[in-house]
Amino acid sequence: MKQTPLHSVHTALNAQMAEFAGYDMPIQYEQGVLKEHNWTREQAGLFDVSHMGQITLEGEGVTEFLQKLTPSTFSKANNVAKYTVLMNEEGGMIDDLIVTRLSENKFFAVINAGCKDKDIAWIKENLPEGITLTHFEDRALIALQGPKAENALKQALGIDTSELNYMRYMEDGDYFISRLGYTGEDGFEISMPNDQAAEVWNKLSALESVAPVGLAARDSLRLEMGYPLYGHDIDATTSPVEADVTWVMGKKQNTTFIGAERVLNELENGASRKRVGIKLTGRGVAREGAEIFDKDGSTQLGTLTSGGFAPTLQAAIGQGYVSQGNIGDAVIVRVRGRDIEAEIADIPFVQARTKKTVKKAA
């Protein structure tokens, strides 16, 4: 298995390690998943996400190229990040990713660990002459998430992000800092050279407000937000309409992207299924693969694509695809032959607390 630059830090902390996307990654630390989850909601959680891919695309016409690869349009303003999806010719999603405009002809993107090889191969296959792809294999990535993240970053590294809005990017020396994350909390992703990763991690974790958090709590945090996990909730067969992420297309609709025919048809005529939230009202927890039935248990509506216990809600939740149904409708989730009462729920299950606006001094 591959190792991130922080592997020895995790083992020194007695983290429970396991394979994820070809990497030996920390699943949880000694305080356990529940405490790590709640710590992130209340303080500041520290995550190693160095297994993810970091790339830049640069050259004249790069905006138009990205608008071919994705269904999005991109702001002309620099240092603005955007969540989007890479499309295939069948109208499915190759990956979801965050793309940030650095300058007129240069973008930075963070791609999923399990998808980065196929993403890069797909981009190169479509790469026009004059545009360069650079893959940063020499950079680590750390996420700092939670209500005390801003203060922790300033205390530990002396970086003032008080004027940095949500989904915005800045640089400080060797650091690339983006105010975003996959927990629904305020926070940052910090990219740095590999040889600086351990020092940054140790400076942050030395603060009383900061604690290390593994991939298990990262999953329960994103599940509470209703964020899709690639390879589970979305994949190469899923369209943005089915996944209910058509907002990535923006108000000024892009109609010339790869796979547009299917997506535009579903926008006009509807898709045969849609991703929804599921909240269990009966006793039990349902995981990926559980079947979703109507309230009588006679007609299967779909399948759960992820599920688990939500510590913030003290309830079992999930997300999946159904062929019909509205928010509030009673359903049955069948787990190993046992029927559990549930309902179709709005997502996110927990309201985001990201820093949407910065208050300017008078």
Buried (B, 14 or more C-beta within 10 A) or exposed (E): EEBBBBBEBBEEBEBBBBEBBEBBBBBBBEBEBBBBBBBBBEBBBBBBBBBBBBBBBBBEEBBEBBBBBBBBBBBEEEBBBBBBBBBBEEBBBBBBBBBBBBEEBBBBBBBBBBBBEBBBEBBEEEBEEEBEBEBBEEBBBBBBBBBBBBBBBEBBBEBEBEEBBBBBBBEBEEBBBBBBBBBBBBBBBBBBBBEBBBEBBEBBBEBEBBBBBBBBBBBBBBBBBBBBBBBBBBBBEBBBBBBBBBEBBBEEEBEEBBBBEBBBBBBEEEBEBBBBBBBBBEEBBBBBBBBBBBBEEEEBBBBBBBBBBBBBEEBBBBBBBBEEBEEEBEBBBBBEEEBBBBBBBEBBBBEBBBBEEEEEEE
